[in-house]
Structure formats: C-alpha cells, structure tokens
C-alpha cells in the first residue's frame, strides 16, 4: 500500500510537468542538431535570399499543368484556326469517361446550368433564350445527325472554344475538362 501511494505521488508531478501551455513548443531536444527540431521556413510573401529574384513564392515552371487540367494545344484565334483545330481535336481527343448513368446524371446537371438556356432541355436548339427572342442566333440542335455523327472530341472543342462562327461563345474558362466530357455523355444520351 505504501509503495503504491509513493508511486502515485511520483507520477503526479511527472504528469503535470509534461503538460506545456505552448502547443508549438516541441519540448526538450536531445539531439545536437537543433535544425531537426526548429525548421527554418519562409512565408509565401517573405523575401528570400536563396532565389535570384528574392521572392519565396516562385512562378510555376514553364509548361507546368495545373492539377485537374489538361493542356489544350488547339488554338482558335481565327476562323481558319478553328476549322482546322476542331477537326484535329475530333481525331485526337478521346473521351476518357464511360457514358454510364453516373457521368450522364452529372452531365445533365451541368448541361442544365450551362447549355439548357440556349439548346433546350431535350437539346433541340429551342431553349428559352432563343424562343423568347433574347438571343438572336438559332442554337444548333444537338440531337440531329450533324452533331450525332461528329466525334466527341469535336464537341469538346466547341464547348472549350465556342462555335466556328463565334455565334456560340467559349465555355473553357467556366467548365473544367472532366465536366465537359460529362456534358458530352449527357448530350449523347439525349439522341440514344
Ligand atoms: C448563349 C447561347 C448558347 C449557349 C449558352 C450554348 N450554346 Fe451551343 N450553340 C449556340 C448557337 C447559337 C450555336 C450555333 C452556332 C453556329 O452555328 O456557329 C451553337 C452550336 C453548338 C454546337 C454545334 C457547333 C458546330 O460544330 O456547329 C454544339 C456542339 C453546342 N453548341 C454545344 C453546346 C454546349 C454543350 C453548351 C453548354 C456547355 C452550349 N452549346 C451552350 C448557342 C449557345
């Protein structure tokens, strides 16, 4: 009994000592190399003598691809560019997503946000913006052979860069690559 009480009395001060109010303090360091305990770090906007331009936040290297993005080497500055590159994209870009119920359902959700106002809920080119006269150009029906016979890559090009004539604007900056493919899967499901 006496020994047990002695033990408890010994443990209490140890337990209390091990508590430290400063949560960022790693406690005692036993190794000689203090750098292992106290890492030198720079904040994003602090000056930095290691780099030639003395900035800590460095630009990404040329050619770096942002997470979730795909390079899109199909420029469309002029109409000739677009004619060539839309066809090229149709040949080279392959839809990475299967047209299963999951991607189609998500595609429908996105279509309802970005396309339905012009192309209509069945994709017939009769959306409210057109039928109400607010948008003057007739949107293309997405369920006719002109579209169903085109490869997915061409639709991907149109969503990204807009239509060749420019009557439909580009959506590349609003819709992430994977979402464009989902919309395409939904459009395909409308004509199946
Ligand atoms: C502001 C109205 C508008 C919106 C929004 C819109 N479109 Fe269009 N779209 C058009 C018009 C107008 C055309 C016909 C343009 C032309 O013939 O040049 C067209 C044409 C197309 C074509 C055929 C292009 C071709 O090769 O002739 C496709 C495919 C298409 N749209 C898909 C979409 C998809 C997918 C969305 C949503 C991400 C969308 N559009 C959003 C107006 C719109």
Boltz pocket constraint, residues with backbone or C-beta under 6 A from the ligand:
constraints:
  - pocket:
      binder: B
      contacts: [[A, 111], [A, 114], [A, 115], [A, 116], [A, 117], [A, 118], [A, 119], [A, 129], [A, 135], [A, 137], [A, 138], [A, 139], [A, 140], [A, 142], [A, 147], [A, 154], [A, 155], [A, 158], [A, 159], [A, 163], [A, 164], [A, 165], [A, 166], [A, 167], [A, 168], [A, 169], [A, 171], [A, 183]]
      max_distance: 6.0
